[in-house]
Amino acid sequence: MSDQRRELVRARELQGLTQADAADLVHVATSTWARWERGERAPRTQHIAEIARILDVPASRARAWFAGPAESAEDDPGGASEDDRTLPDLGDPTMILADARALGVSNADPDVLRIARLSLGRIVDRYEEFGPWTLAPEARELRRSLHALLRGQQPPKQRRELFAAAARAGGLLGYMAVHLGRPVVAEAYLAEAELLAGYADDVDMRMWAAGTRSLALYDQGRFGEADAAAEAAVRLDPTGPQAIRLLSTGRARPLARLGDATARAHAERLLDEAIELSERGRDRLPTGFPPCVSFGPYSTARTLASAVTVHVATGDTGRALEYASAIEPMVRSSGSRWTEALVGLDVATALLEEDVRRAMGLGCRALDLTRQVPIRPVWQRARDLEAAAAPWAEEAHAARFSAQLREWGRTSLARPVVAG
């Protein structure tokens, strides 16, 4: 071994590097580095700078270690005779498959994904019982955990599943923010949910997030924007399961509130389209009233509950009461205070002309049902009922409802909801 190559070895050892360590840092095979030290080959020019860097020596010194005929042959293989050329280094055979296997290593085994799905399901199933006050911290922790996993490495199928789960965690928090009257926070989470769902190629989740955005805009009284958000989402899959919710709740409801005859007629056509989709896919739809935050398709009962709201807004109280009567048994058996309250407030508005006492009684019951779990949609719909009951404001039943609504809004849980 020449003095130059001995100096190379000493420089490597001073840095505490084995041949394998040095080769890895320069991105060559260990066998290639060993040939450099033995003087059998010289590195190419582009490797000299890397060698100088890892051994902490000037580039000129590193270049001197490899000066001579070997360097010129390596730098200009075309100038060497065919007999003098060496075979290109194709890598260490023992590492080729190991490198490929390393790319499939995952920090999220199937059990992690299963637990994430179970956690999402538990939040959905308990949401209408405990509301966002209890479950938002749990959803935030789940979101944080999923984001931490996504900063690691997974094979493609697992990564898509993680993105889909993270999209749902963000979507749940967005829905909770809508219920708490926090539209800016809701939009941030829903934008996240759409983005992550896009990474997962999850069209249904993208549509669900857009439908929740439409709900947030509706609660803010931005009816034209609510319709536009839902319309864009329907185009992703016009006959898919999420289209039912988008047509009935995301489009028909806000259009019915725009106030002109053309919009109201359009709302009724869209509602009919949603009901037809429900009838066509009845065997694949859930029964009754699944949790409002469910990521599944809208049940027929929920679609008909939207129909009640639409027909109340268009002034067709007869049809509104007809639909309300059809779903009444399912509403009573649903165990959902919000569903019973919201449908009850719609029915109350439809009944005002014929029975103020009963209408105000339904309104007061809706407030009683939701006193411990106040949400923005109940506040909005109760205020709509109060406005519709203005001609009877001096009557005892209407006055009692107004007083109860003020009291409802002053409770500790409702105050931020009302102020949002």
Secondary structure, DSSP 8 states (H G I E B T S, - for coil): --HHHHHHHHHHHHTT--HHHHHHHHTS-HHHHHHHHHTS----HHHHHHHHHHHT--HHHHHHHT-SHHHHHHH-GGGS-GGG--------HHHHHHHHHHHT--SS-HHHHHHHHHHHHHHHHHHHHHHHHHHHHHHHHHHHHHHHHHTS---HHHHHHHHHHHHHHHHHHHHHHHHTT-HHHHHHHHHHHHHHHHHTT-HHHHHHHHHHHHHHHHHTT-HHHHHHHHHHHHTT-TTSHHHHHIIIIIIIHHHHTS-SHHHHHHHHHHHHHHHHHHHHTGGGS--S---TT-SS---HHHHHHHHHHHHHHHT-HHHHHHHHHHHHHHHHHS--HHHHHHHHHHHHHHHTTT-HHHHHHHHHHHHHHHSSS--HHHHHHHHHHHHHTGGGTTSHHHHHHHHHHHHHHHSTTHHHHHH-
